[in-house]
Amino acid sequence: MSDGRQARSKSATMRMFGVVLQAVRRRAGVSREQLAEAAKYSVDMICSVEQGRRQPSIKLIDAAEELCDGGGLLREAAKHIVQNKFPDWFEAYERYEAECAQLGIYENHVIPGLFQTEDYARAVFRSSRPILDEEQIEERVAARMERQRLLERNPIPVISAVIEQVTLERWIGGKEVMRGQLRHLLQVAERRNVDLQVMPTKRETHVGLAGPMYLVETQDEQRLVYFEGQKGSVLHSGSKEVSALNMRYAILRSQALTPEDSVSLVEKMLGEL
């Protein structure tokens, strides 16, 4: 299914579920406020689900079934919602990443998702604004951990990553979480299909100032570049844009520490933490 068709299918099935939920709730004489209290969610969230703008959680479905005497209708309707493990804006890229032959990563704010521990990923999602509820956080953590199967997939992909030194110095989740993350990063760096490089903070020249990017080469040699910002994401497949960004990434790698020196730096930082 194409990206557009998948998005439309998900949207349509969410609207369908919202209509069913609203009808069941009204039939039972239950207000949005009462359902929100029973599900321990906000009234705004109930409204968003009924309008098809937000996917219902299992907790909400169970609460609505019990409070509104749904008779299993809501659980059955929920089965037909097109399920996306990742946010809509990430879905298109993730499918290419999962099947890639080569992957180049540049990150400047956080440890790349493919290398994150559960605790670190959970802390990252808890920093999100607007605030995610606990169920959303756990769903996204689970999806991120599943995404990491790429590291062990057969055929094995070749992965290189350049991360800013500041990402190692930013204690997302606190000291203990960061200790676990640095240990894990060293384990990742031991993999024969992964080259990990750190960009020193005191570097005087830097071609990556425009922000993070992920460069993918598929099994059939198609090349794409993905990056995201505050208000959206872009997946480039045009040869001119992709060629320019691959050149930029090659220069980034030359400006960063070698993999060996990068590992030594991470070990030093772990010892000092």
C-alpha positions, -999 to 999 in steps of 0.1 A, spaced: 0 0 0 14 35 -9 21 60 19 -9 82 9 -33 52 7 -21 39 41 -25 72 58 -60 76 43 -70 41 54 -58 47 89 -76 80 91 -109 64 77 -108 35 102 -101 59 131 -131 80 121 -152 49 119 -142 39 154 -149 74 167 -185 73 152 -191 39 169 -177 51 202 -198 82 202 -230 62 193 -224 36 220 -216 63 246 -248 83 238 -269 52 238 -258 45 273 -264 81 284 -227 85 293 -211 120 289 -176 126 276 -167 138 311 -178 105 327 -159 84 302 -128 106 306 -130 101 344 -134 63 340 -105 60 316 -83 84 335 -79 106 304 -88 142 295 -121 152 279 -101 166 250 -86 131 244 -121 116 243 -132 143 219 -101 136 197 -108 99 195 -145 104 187 -135 128 159 -111 103 145 -80 125 152 -64 101 177 -61 63 179 -79 48 209 -58 31 236 -67 -3 249 -73 13 283 -99 36 268 -116 8 249 -119 -13 280 -132 16 301 -158 24 274 -169 -12 270 -175 -15 308 -191 20 314 -212 20 283 -221 -17 282 -206 -20 247 -211 -57 244 -178 -61 226 -188 -38 198 -160 -13 205 -133 -40 208 -145 -54 175 -145 -20 158 -109 -13 171 -96 -44 153 -103 -27 120 -81 3 127 -51 3 105 -22 -1 130 9 20 127 37 13 152 54 46 145 41 82 141 26 89 107 55 113 98 80 85 104 62 56 87 75 61 52 111 63 62 110 34 86 100 10 58 131 19 38 153 17 69 140 -18 78 151 -32 44 182 -11 39 216 -23 27 235 7 40 226 34 65 244 66 74 233 86 105 241 121 118 225 132 151 231 163 171 205 163 199 201 127 211 216 93 207 202 78 175 171 58 181 187 26 168 213 28 196 191 38 225 184 18 256 148 14 268 154 37 297 170 64 275 142 61 249 116 63 277 132 95 290 133 110 255 96 104 250 88 118 284 104 150 273 80 153 244 56 183 242 27 181 239 29 155 267 24 119 258 4 97 282 21 67 297 5 42 273 17 62 243 52 63 258 54 26 263 40 19 228 67 41 213 94 26 234 84 -9 223 83 2 186 118 17 190 132 -15 205 116 -35 177 131 -12 151 166 -21 165 162 -56 151 179 -40 120 212 -43 138 210 -81 137 190 -86 105 202 -109 77 215 -98 53 234 -76 76 233 -39 69 263 -16 69 257 12 94 278 43 101 269 70 126 283 105 134 269 118 167 278 151 184 298 150 216 272 170 233 247 141 230 270 121 252 272 150 277 234 156 279 221 135 308 187 125 293 170 106 321 197 113 347 231 99 355 221 62 359 202 62 326 231 78 309 256 53 323 235 25 309 233 43 276 270 49 272 277 12 281 252 2 254 268 25 229 301 8 235 285 -26 229 270 -12 196 304 1 185 318 -35 189 295 -47 161 314 -54 129 287 -38 108 287 -5 128 311 24 126 305 49 154 321 84 153 319 113 176 320 149 164 341 169 189 323 200 204 354 221 199 356 213 162 362 246 143 347 236 109 315 216 106 294 209 75 264 195 95 251 226 110 218 223 91 208 194 114 204 157 117 199 134 87 196 97 78 210 84 45 196 51 32 207 28 4 182 1 -3 189 -35 -14 182 -24 -50 206 5 -47 180 33 -44 193 61 -23 172 84 -1 178 109 27 154 115 56 155 144 81 130 160 104 125 193 122 102 210 147 72 210 123 76 181 100 98 157 81 112 153 46 121 121 27 143 131 -3 147 107 -32 157 132 -60 192 124 -73 204 160 -70 194 165 -34 205 130 -23 239 134 -40 245 167 -22 236 153 12 257 122 7 287 145 -1 280 165 30 278 133 51 311 121 37 327 154 48 311 150 82 327 116 87 361 131 78 357 159 103 347 136 132 370 115 154 380 81 140 359 51 153 388 40 175 392 75 191 355 78 194 353 46 215 381 59 237 362 91 243 330 73 252 350 51 276 366 81 292 332 99 296 317 67 311 345 65 336 340 101 346 302 99 349 
